[in-house]
Amino acid sequence: MQISMSTDQKRRTKDVMKFGVALIVTLAASQAMAGTGGDSFDSIWVTLTDWMQGTLGRVVAGSMVLVGIVSGIVRQSIMSFATGVGGGVGLYNTPTIIESIMTATLPAAHSLATTAVPLANQI
């Protein structure tokens, strides 16, 4: 006696198998070591941060705003000015944003989880 499966059953079986493999791979991971080391690039990062948030960064941000004003006058649109201001603000705040992203810690995730779980239980 031969058992045949429909197309839906075959697809579901494949999906269950994929989920099982993904679950096993996730549970088998022992540790993550991303972001460790690399002290040789610290001086480069400090230099770039000083450039972006120092006098050079102010000059470049001012230039962006100035080019935005001129472009806005030529195009008869304030959006060019807004783009210049946005570029200048983004340039100045880029090091802070990158530091915030790269130095995220587990205690922050723990505080988020302790806040989110009671909220999720009320739904």
CNS distance restraints for C-alpha pairs under 8 A (distance, minus, plus):
assign (resid   5 and name CA) (resid   9 and name CA) 5.89 0.50 0.50
assign (resid   5 and name CA) (resid  10 and name CA) 6.31 0.50 0.50
assign (resid   6 and name CA) (resid  10 and name CA) 6.31 0.50 0.50
assign (resid   7 and name CA) (resid  11 and name CA) 6.18 0.50 0.50
assign (resid   8 and name CA) (resid  12 and name CA) 6.11 0.50 0.50
assign (resid   9 and name CA) (resid  13 and name CA) 6.07 0.50 0.50
assign (resid  10 and name CA) (resid  14 and name CA) 6.23 0.50 0.50
assign (resid  11 and name CA) (resid  15 and name CA) 6.17 0.50 0.50
assign (resid  12 and name CA) (resid  16 and name CA) 6.11 0.50 0.50
assign (resid  13 and name CA) (resid  17 and name CA) 6.19 0.50 0.50
assign (resid  14 and name CA) (resid  18 and name CA) 6.14 0.50 0.50
assign (resid  15 and name CA) (resid  19 and name CA) 6.14 0.50 0.50
assign (resid  16 and name CA) (resid  20 and name CA) 6.10 0.50 0.50
assign (resid  17 and name CA) (resid  21 and name CA) 6.22 0.50 0.50
assign (resid  18 and name CA) (resid  22 and name CA) 6.17 0.50 0.50
assign (resid  19 and name CA) (resid  23 and name CA) 6.06 0.50 0.50
assign (resid  20 and name CA) (resid  24 and name CA) 6.16 0.50 0.50
assign (resid  21 and name CA) (resid  25 and name CA) 6.16 0.50 0.50
assign (resid  22 and name CA) (resid  26 and name CA) 6.09 0.50 0.50
assign (resid  23 and name CA) (resid  27 and name CA) 6.13 0.50 0.50
assign (resid  24 and name CA) (resid  28 and name CA) 5.91 0.50 0.50
assign (resid  25 and name CA) (resid  29 and name CA) 6.45 0.50 0.50
assign (resid  38 and name CA) (resid  42 and name CA) 7.50 0.50 0.50
assign (resid  41 and name CA) (resid  45 and name CA) 6.40 0.50 0.50
assign (resid  42 and name CA) (resid  46 and name CA) 6.19 0.50 0.50
assign (resid  43 and name CA) (resid  47 and name CA) 6.13 0.50 0.50
assign (resid  44 and name CA) (resid  48 and name CA) 6.18 0.50 0.50
assign (resid  45 and name CA) (resid  49 and name CA) 6.05 0.50 0.50
assign (resid  46 and name CA) (resid  50 and name CA) 6.07 0.50 0.50
assign (resid  47 and name CA) (resid  51 and name CA) 6.19 0.50 0.50
assign (resid  48 and name CA) (resid  52 and name CA) 6.14 0.50 0.50
assign (resid  49 and name CA) (resid  53 and name CA) 5.99 0.50 0.50
assign (resid  49 and name CA) (resid  54 and name CA) 7.88 0.50 0.50
assign (resid  49 and name CA) (resid  95 and name CA) 5.91 0.50 0.50
assign (resid  50 and name CA) (resid  54 and name CA) 5.21 0.50 0.50
assign (resid  51 and name CA) (resid  55 and name CA) 6.96 0.50 0.50
assign (resid  51 and name CA) (resid  56 and name CA) 5.38 0.50 0.50
assign (resid  51 and name CA) (resid  57 and name CA) 5.58 0.50 0.50
assign (resid  52 and name CA) (resid  56 and name CA) 6.46 0.50 0.50
assign (resid  52 and name CA) (resid  57 and name CA) 4.08 0.50 0.50
assign (resid  52 and name CA) (resid  58 and name CA) 7.51 0.50 0.50
assign (resid  52 and name CA) (resid  91 and name CA) 6.44 0.50 0.50
assign (resid  52 and name CA) (resid  92 and name CA) 5.65 0.50 0.50
assign (resid  52 and name CA) (resid  95 and name CA) 7.74 0.50 0.50
assign (resid  53 and name CA) (resid  57 and name CA) 5.21 0.50 0.50
assign (resid  53 and name CA) (resid  58 and name CA) 6.96 0.50 0.50
assign (resid  53 and name CA) (resid  92 and name CA) 5.38 0.50 0.50
assign (resid  53 and name CA) (resid  93 and name CA) 7.80 0.50 0.50
assign (resid  54 and name CA) (resid  58 and name CA) 6.41 0.50 0.50
assign (resid  55 and name CA) (resid  59 and name CA) 6.20 0.50 0.50
assign (resid  56 and name CA) (resid  60 and name CA) 6.19 0.50 0.50
assign (resid  57 and name CA) (resid  61 and name CA) 5.95 0.50 0.50
assign (resid  57 and name CA) (resid  91 and name CA) 7.25 0.50 0.50
assign (resid  57 and name CA) (resid  92 and name CA) 6.51 0.50 0.50
assign (resid  58 and name CA) (resid  62 and name CA) 5.91 0.50 0.50
assign (resid  58 and name CA) (resid  92 and name CA) 7.74 0.50 0.50
assign (resid  59 and name CA) (resid  63 and name CA) 6.07 0.50 0.50
assign (resid  60 and name CA) (resid  64 and name CA) 6.20 0.50 0.50
assign (resid  60 and name CA) (resid  88 and name CA) 7.29 0.50 0.50
assign (resid  61 and name CA) (resid  65 and name CA) 6.34 0.50 0.50
assign (resid  61 and name CA) (resid  84 and name CA) 7.87 0.50 0.50
assign (resid  61 and name CA) (resid  85 and name CA) 7.60 0.50 0.50
assign (resid  61 and name CA) (resid  87 and name CA) 7.10 0.50 0.50
assign (resid  61 and name CA) (resid  88 and name CA) 4.01 0.50 0.50
assign (resid  61 and name CA) (resid  89 and name CA) 7.21 0.50 0.50
assign (resid  61 and name CA) (resid  91 and name CA) 7.01 0.50 0.50
assign (resid  61 and name CA) (resid  92 and name CA) 7.56 0.50 0.50
assign (resid  62 and name CA) (resid  66 and name CA) 6.07 0.50 0.50
assign (resid  62 and name CA) (resid  88 and name CA) 6.98 0.50 0.50
assign (resid  63 and name CA) (resid  67 and name CA) 5.99 0.50 0.50
assign (resid  64 and name CA) (resid  68 and name CA) 6.01 0.50 0.50
assign (resid  64 and name CA) (resid  84 and name CA) 4.76 0.50 0.50
assign (resid  64 and name CA) (resid  85 and name CA) 6.88 0.50 0.50
assign (resid  64 and name CA) (resid  87 and name CA) 6.71 0.50 0.50
assign (resid  64 and name CA) (resid  88 and name CA) 6.07 0.50 0.50
assign (resid  65 and name CA) (resid  69 and name CA) 6.16 0.50 0.50
assign (resid  65 and name CA) (resid  81 and name CA) 6.35 0.50 0.50
assign (resid  65 and name CA) (resid  84 and name CA) 4.41 0.50 0.50
assign (resid  65 and name CA) (resid  85 and name CA) 5.22 0.50 0.50
assign (resid  65 and name CA) (resid  88 and name CA) 6.85 0.50 0.50
assign (resid  66 and name CA) (resid  70 and name CA) 6.29 0.50 0.50
assign (resid  66 and name CA) (resid  81 and name CA) 8.00 0.50 0.50
assign (resid  66 and name CA) (resid  84 and name CA) 7.45 0.50 0.50
assign (resid  67 and name CA) (resid  71 and name CA) 5.94 0.50 0.50
assign (resid  67 and name CA) (resid  81 and name CA) 7.82 0.50 0.50
assign (resid  67 and name CA) (resid  84 and name CA) 6.91 0.50 0.50
assign (resid  68 and name CA) (resid  72 and name CA) 5.86 0.50 0.50
assign (resid  68 and name CA) (resid  80 and name CA) 4.84 0.50 0.50
assign (resid  68 and name CA) (resid  81 and name CA) 4.11 0.50 0.50
assign (resid  68 and name CA) (resid  82 and name CA) 7.18 0.50 0.50
assign (resid  68 and name CA) (resid  83 and name CA) 6.61 0.50 0.50
assign (resid  68 and name CA) (resid  84 and name CA) 4.61 0.50 0.50
assign (resid  68 and name CA) (resid  85 and name CA) 7.50 0.50 0.50
assign (resid  69 and name CA) (resid  73 and name CA) 6.22 0.50 0.50
assign (resid  69 and name CA) (resid  78 and name CA) 7.89 0.50 0.50
assign (resid  69 and name CA) (resid  80 and name CA) 6.78 0.50 0.50
assign (resid  69 and name CA) (resid  81 and name CA) 4.86 0.50 0.50
assign (resid  69 and name CA) (resid  84 and name CA) 7.66 0.50 0.50
assign (resid  70 and name CA) (resid  74 and name CA) 6.27 0.50 0.50
assign (resid  70 and name CA) (resid  81 and name CA) 7.99 0.50 0.50
assign (resid  71 and name CA) (resid  75 and name CA) 6.04 0.50 0.50
assign (resid  71 and name CA) (resid  80 and name CA) 5.94 0.50 0.50
assign (resid  71 and name CA) (resid  81 and name CA) 7.32 0.50 0.50
assign (resid  72 and name CA) (resid  76 and name CA) 5.50 0.50 0.50
assign (resid  72 and name CA) (resid  77 and name CA) 4.87 0.50 0.50
assign (resid  72 and name CA) (resid  78 and name CA) 5.36 0.50 0.50
assign (resid  72 and name CA) (resid  79 and name CA) 6.79 0.50 0.50
assign (resid  72 and name CA) (resid  80 and name CA) 4.86 0.50 0.50
assign (resid  72 and name CA) (resid  81 and name CA) 5.67 0.50 0.50
assign (resid  73 and name CA) (resid  77 and name CA) 6.74 0.50 0.50
assign (resid  73 and name CA) (resid  78 and name CA) 7.92 0.50 0.50
assign (resid  77 and name CA) (resid  81 and name CA) 7.92 0.50 0.50
assign (resid  78 and name CA) (resid  82 and name CA) 6.40 0.50 0.50
assign (resid  79 and name CA) (resid  83 and name CA) 6.07 0.50 0.50
assign (resid  80 and name CA) (resid  84 and name CA) 6.27 0.50 0.50
assign (resid  81 and name CA) (resid  85 and name CA) 6.27 0.50 0.50
assign (resid  82 and name CA) (resid  86 and name CA) 5.99 0.50 0.50
assign (resid  83 and name CA) (resid  87 and name CA) 6.04 0.50 0.50
assign (resid  84 and name CA) (resid  88 and name CA) 6.21 0.50 0.50
assign (resid  85 and name CA) (resid  89 and name CA) 6.12 0.50 0.50
assign (resid  86 and name CA) (resid  90 and name CA) 5.91 0.50 0.50
assign (resid  87 and name CA) (resid  91 and name CA) 6.01 0.50 0.50
assign (resid  88 and name CA) (resid  92 and name CA) 6.31 0.50 0.50
assign (resid  89 and name CA) (resid  93 and name CA) 6.18 0.50 0.50
assign (resid  90 and name CA) (resid  94 and name CA) 5.77 0.50 0.50
assign (resid  93 and name CA) (resid  97 and name CA) 6.30 0.50 0.50
assign (resid  94 and name CA) (resid  98 and name CA) 6.12 0.50 0.50
assign (resid  95 and name CA) (resid  99 and name CA) 6.05 0.50 0.50
assign (resid  96 and name CA) (resid 100 and name CA) 6.14 0.50 0.50
assign (resid  97 and name CA) (resid 101 and name CA) 6.26 0.50 0.50
assign (resid  98 and name CA) (resid 102 and name CA) 6.05 0.50 0.50
assign (resid  99 and name CA) (resid 103 and name CA) 5.89 0.50 0.50
assign (resid 100 and name CA) (resid 104 and name CA) 6.32 0.50 0.50
assign (resid 104 and name CA) (resid 108 and name CA) 7.18 0.50 0.50
assign (resid 105 and name CA) (resid 109 and name CA) 6.86 0.50 0.50
assign (resid 106 and name CA) (resid 110 and name CA) 6.07 0.50 0.50
assign (resid 107 and name CA) (resid 111 and name CA) 6.21 0.50 0.50
assign (resid 108 and name CA) (resid 112 and name CA) 6.26 0.50 0.50
assign (resid 109 and name CA) (resid 113 and name CA) 6.12 0.50 0.50
assign (resid 110 and name CA) (resid 114 and name CA) 6.20 0.50 0.50
assign (resid 111 and name CA) (resid 115 and name CA) 6.27 0.50 0.50
assign (resid 112 and name CA) (resid 116 and name CA) 5.96 0.50 0.50
assign (resid 113 and name CA) (resid 117 and name CA) 5.90 0.50 0.50
assign (resid 114 and name CA) (resid 118 and name CA) 7.19 0.50 0.50
assign (resid 115 and name CA) (resid 119 and name CA) 6.82 0.50 0.50
assign (resid 116 and name CA) (resid 120 and name CA) 6.05 0.50 0.50
assign (resid 117 and name CA) (resid 121 and name CA) 6.21 0.50 0.50
assign (resid 118 and name CA) (resid 122 and name CA) 6.52 0.50 0.50
assign (resid 119 and name CA) (resid 123 and name CA) 7.00 0.50 0.50
